[in-house]
Amino acid sequence: MEVFGTESDPELEELIRDFYELPEGSEATVPEKAMASIGMFDEESRVAVIEAGEDVTLAVADPIWRVVGGWWPSLGIQPSLGKYPKIVAVIGSDARPGHDPLRAQADSIHFVGLDGTGAASILGLPRDSWVPVPGFGNQKATTSLVKGGPEVMMQTFSDLTQLEFDGYLLTGFEGFTGLIGVLGGLDIDVPLDLNDRWAKAYIDAGRQILSAADALAFARVRKTIRGGDFTRKKHGGLALIAAAAMVGAMGITAVPLLMEQSRDLYYTDMSAEEMILLAAAIISVDPAQITNVVAAGHVDTTSGGASIVRLEEEAYETFEDLADGRLGN
């Protein structure tokens, strides 16, 4: 096998060649050529995607290269993308440029699930949901991040939903617009005309490519739309689906570079291995098959007069439904 794109990584080339060493008598055919794409995940880890015909191998160097997953029809090996279900919290904090996203309000909260069969679901949680925050009593869910950072936030979500999260992806305003910039804009079908001076959202309905600033405005608008924060969470889910579709259209070999270009734009507690397997799992999902819902609740007030969202029984049923990575089983 001849491997291209690995001139500076002979160890990766050797790894791939060794991977394709077949036992004597095997009827499988080793591809003659392979192409590798490599990117930095962080200061200690690199990721790679090696494409050989219809075969795809995912590898991580931390620091030694190793195969972590992929799919290999030429060898008759079933796809391997780690454990399922995968459930990740995707958080947009309201941190403005110059502020710490890890100590801001959790403005946008979504739980993303993948079940391993090609189905996925996005469950939005209204930011004002009145929930127990460990160590702080009942609070709005949005305050869990500013009260205790990602650790307390994730414990809040785990206690509330009883879901087993694989980790979180978190960004602020600047990081969000940066991520959209990496994609070259957001290709999305906007469901309604928006004219909102608070969110600076002046967007016509219809299929279009939103700029980074307009994409942020679309995901934030709530004061001038029916449903308020519930509709905003729906919009946030639509933005996630659109971004996933764009990455899918770029193909799996684009993932290492995208990970390198975006590594300073978000925070996560997931490893390089977990992230590249998650990216590959997302790409394997048909965007048209992604369910996008918002946890059921109603607006109420606390004894002190603060406006909150009280989650309804249906919301807890939805949390339970997401435990296998998909909704509507």
C-alpha positions in Angstrom: 0.0 0.0 0.0 1.2 3.5 -0.9 0.1 6.1 1.7 0.1 9.8 0.7 -0.1 12.9 2.9 2.1 11.4 5.6 5.6 12.6 4.6 6.1 14.2 8.0 4.6 11.3 9.9 6.3 8.0 8.9 5.0 6.4 12.1 1.4 6.9 10.9 2.3 5.4 7.5 3.8 2.4 9.2 0.7 2.1 11.4 -1.6 1.9 8.4 0.5 -0.5 6.5 0.7 -2.8 9.6 -3.1 -2.5 10.0 -3.6 -3.9 6.5 -1.3 -6.9 7.1 -3.7 -9.8 6.3 -3.5 -13.4 7.6 -2.4 -16.0 5.1 -5.3 -17.3 3.1 -7.4 -14.2 3.5 -9.6 -13.3 0.5 -9.6 -9.6 1.3 -7.8 -7.2 -1.0 -5.5 -4.5 0.4 -6.1 -1.1 -1.2 -3.1 0.0 -3.3 -3.3 3.6 -2.3 -4.4 5.6 0.8 -4.7 9.3 1.6 -4.2 10.7 5.1 -5.3 14.0 6.5 -3.8 15.1 9.8 -4.7 17.9 12.3 -3.8 19.1 15.8 -6.4 18.5 18.5 -4.5 20.2 21.3 -0.9 20.6 22.3 -0.5 17.0 23.2 -2.7 15.2 20.6 -3.1 14.9 16.8 -5.8 13.2 14.9 -5.8 11.6 11.4 -8.3 10.2 8.9 -6.9 7.8 6.3 -9.1 7.0 3.3 -8.3 4.0 1.1 -11.1 3.4 -1.4 -14.2 2.9 0.7 -12.1 2.2 3.8 -11.7 4.9 6.5 -9.3 4.6 9.4 -9.4 7.0 12.3 -6.2 7.4 14.3 -4.9 9.5 17.2 -1.4 10.3 18.3 -1.1 11.1 22.1 1.9 10.8 21.5 2.1 7.4 19.7 -0.2 6.8 16.7 -2.9 4.3 17.3 -6.1 3.2 15.4 -9.2 4.3 17.3 -12.0 3.5 14.9 -13.3 3.6 11.3 -15.0 1.3 8.8 -13.3 -1.2 6.4 -15.6 -2.8 3.9 -12.5 -4.1 1.9 -11.6 -6.2 5.0 -15.2 -7.2 5.9 -14.8 -5.4 9.3 -17.9 -3.8 10.8 -17.8 0.0 11.5 -16.2 0.8 14.8 -16.9 4.3 16.3 -16.7 3.6 20.0 -19.5 3.0 22.4 -23.1 3.9 21.9 -25.3 5.7 22.7 -23.4 8.9 22.6 -24.9 11.8 24.6 -23.2 15.2 24.7 -24.2 18.5 26.2 -23.7 21.4 23.7 -23.7 24.7 25.5 -23.6 28.3 24.3 -22.7 30.7 27.1 -23.5 34.4 27.0 -19.9 35.4 27.4 -19.1 38.4 25.3 -15.6 38.9 23.8 -13.1 39.3 26.7 -15.2 37.4 29.2 -14.6 33.8 30.4 -17.1 31.5 28.7 -16.6 29.0 31.5 -18.0 31.4 34.1 -20.9 33.0 32.2 -24.6 32.1 32.0 -25.4 28.9 30.0 -27.5 30.8 27.5 -28.2 27.9 25.1 -28.5 24.3 26.3 -28.9 21.3 24.1 -28.4 17.6 24.7 -27.4 15.7 21.5 -27.9 12.0 21.3 -26.7 9.4 18.7 -27.9 5.8 18.9 -25.5 4.1 16.5 -28.1 3.1 13.9 -27.9 6.4 12.0 -30.5 8.2 14.1 -29.8 11.3 16.2 -31.8 13.6 18.4 -31.4 17.1 19.8 -33.2 18.1 23.0 -33.2 21.7 24.0 -33.5 22.8 27.6 -35.0 26.3 28.3 -32.3 28.3 30.1 -34.8 29.5 32.8 -35.8 26.0 33.8 -36.1 25.9 37.6 -33.9 23.0 38.7 -31.7 21.9 41.6 -28.1 23.1 41.2 -25.8 21.0 43.5 -24.6 23.2 46.4 -26.9 26.1 45.5 -30.4 24.9 45.8 -33.1 25.5 43.2 -31.8 27.9 40.5 -32.4 28.7 36.8 -30.5 26.1 34.8 -28.6 28.9 33.1 -26.9 29.9 36.4 -25.4 26.4 37.0 -22.4 27.4 34.8 -21.7 30.8 36.4 -22.2 29.3 39.9 -19.8 26.4 39.7 -18.3 26.1 36.2 -18.7 23.2 33.8 -18.4 20.6 36.6 -21.4 21.9 38.5 -23.3 22.5 35.3 -22.8 19.0 34.1 -23.7 17.6 37.5 -26.9 19.7 37.3 -27.8 18.2 33.9 -27.0 14.6 35.0 -29.1 14.9 38.2 -32.0 16.5 36.3 -32.1 14.1 33.4 -30.5 10.9 34.8 -28.7 10.7 31.4 -25.1 9.4 31.1 -23.2 12.2 29.3 -20.0 11.5 27.4 -19.0 15.2 27.9 -19.7 18.7 26.9 -18.9 21.2 24.1 -19.1 24.8 25.2 -18.5 28.1 23.5 -19.2 31.8 24.0 -20.3 34.5 21.5 -16.8 34.9 20.0 -16.2 31.2 19.8 -19.6 30.6 18.1 -19.0 33.2 15.4 -15.5 31.8 15.0 -16.8 28.3 14.5 -19.3 29.5 11.9 -16.4 31.3 10.2 -14.5 28.0 10.0 -17.5 26.5 8.1 -17.7 29.5 5.8 -21.1 30.6 7.1 -24.2 28.6 8.0 -26.2 27.0 5.2 -29.7 26.9 6.8 -33.4 27.1 5.9 -34.6 29.9 8.2 -38.3 29.1 9.1 -39.6 32.7 9.6 -38.8 36.3 9.0 -36.9 37.8 11.9 -36.8 41.5 12.9 -35.4 41.7 16.4 -33.3 44.7 17.5 -32.3 43.0 20.8 -30.6 40.1 19.1 -29.7 42.2 16.0 -31.6 39.6 13.9 -32.8 41.1 10.6 -33.2 37.9 8.5 -35.7 36.9 5.8 -37.2 33.4 5.9 -35.8 30.8 3.4 -32.7 28.8 2.5 -29.6 30.9 2.7 -26.0 31.0 4.0 -25.9 33.1 7.1 -22.9 35.1 8.1 -21.3 34.3 11.5 -23.0 37.4 13.0 -26.4 36.5 11.5 -26.1 32.9 12.6 -25.5 34.1 16.2 -28.5 36.4 15.9 -30.7 33.6 14.6 -29.7 31.3 17.5 -30.3 34.1 20.1 -33.6 35.8 19.0 -36.4 35.3 21.4 -38.2 38.5 22.4 -40.0 39.1 19.1 -41.0 35.5 18.2 -43.9 33.4 19.4 -42.7 30.9 22.0 -39.9 33.0 23.3 -37.0 30.9 24.7 -38.8 27.7 23.6 -38.6 28.8 20.0 -35.1 30.0 20.5 -34.1 26.5 21.6 -35.8 25.1 18.5 -33.7 27.5 16.4 -30.5 26.4 18.2 -31.3 22.8 17.3 -31.8 23.8 13.7 -28.4 25.6 13.7 -26.8 22.4 15.1 -28.4 20.3 12.4 -27.3 22.7 9.7 -23.7 22.7 10.9 -23.7 18.9 11.0 -25.0 18.8 7.5 -22.2 21.1 6.3 -19.5 19.1 7.9 -21.0 15.9 6.5 -21.0 17.5 3.0 -17.3 18.2 3.4 -16.6 14.6 4.2 -14.7 12.7 6.9 -11.3 13.7 5.6 -12.1 17.3 6.3 -12.5 16.6 10.0 -8.8 16.8 11.2 -8.3 20.2 9.6 -11.7 21.4 11.0 -10.6 20.2 14.5 -7.3 22.1 14.2 -8.9 25.3 13.0 -11.5 25.3 15.7 -9.5 24.1 18.7 -9.2 27.5 20.3 -12.9 28.3 19.8 -14.6 26.0 22.2 -14.0 24.1 25.5 -14.6 20.4 26.1 -13.8 17.7 28.6 -13.6 15.1 25.8 -10.4 13.5 24.6 -9.0 13.6 21.0 -10.2 10.0 20.6 -13.7 10.8 21.8 -14.0 13.9 19.6 -12.9 12.3 16.4 -15.2 9.3 17.0 -18.1 11.8 17.8 -17.4 13.7 14.6 -17.4 10.5 12.5 -20.6 9.4 14.2 -22.3 12.7 13.4 -21.2 12.5 9.8 -22.8 9.1 9.5 -26.2 10.5 10.4 -28.6 11.7 7.8 -29.5 15.3 8.8 -33.1 14.7 7.7 -33.4 12.0 10.3 -32.4 14.2 13.3 -35.2 14.9 15.7 -35.2 18.4 17.2 -37.4 19.0 20.2 -37.5 21.2 23.3 -38.3 20.0 26.8 -41.9 20.7 27.8 -42.5 23.4 30.4 -44.5 26.6 31.1 -43.5 30.1 32.3 -44.2 30.8 36.0 -42.7 32.9 38.8 -40.9 32.1 42.0 -42.1 33.2 45.4 -39.7 36.2 44.9 -41.3 37.1 41.6 -38.6 35.9 39.3 -39.7 34.6 35.9 -38.8 30.9 35.5 -39.8 27.8 33.4 -41.3 24.9 35.3 -40.6 21.7 33.5 -43.6 19.4 33.0 -43.9 15.7 33.4 -43.5 15.3 29.7 -40.0 16.8 29.9 -38.9 14.1 32.3 -40.4 11.5 30.0 -38.3 13.0 27.1 -35.1 12.8 29.2 -35.8 9.1 29.8 -36.5 8.6 26.1 -33.2 10.1 25.1 -31.2 7.6 27.2 -30.6 5.3 24.2 -29.5 8.2 22.0 -32.7 8.8 20.2 -36.2 10.2 20.8 -39.5 8.7 19.7 -38.7 5.0 20.1 
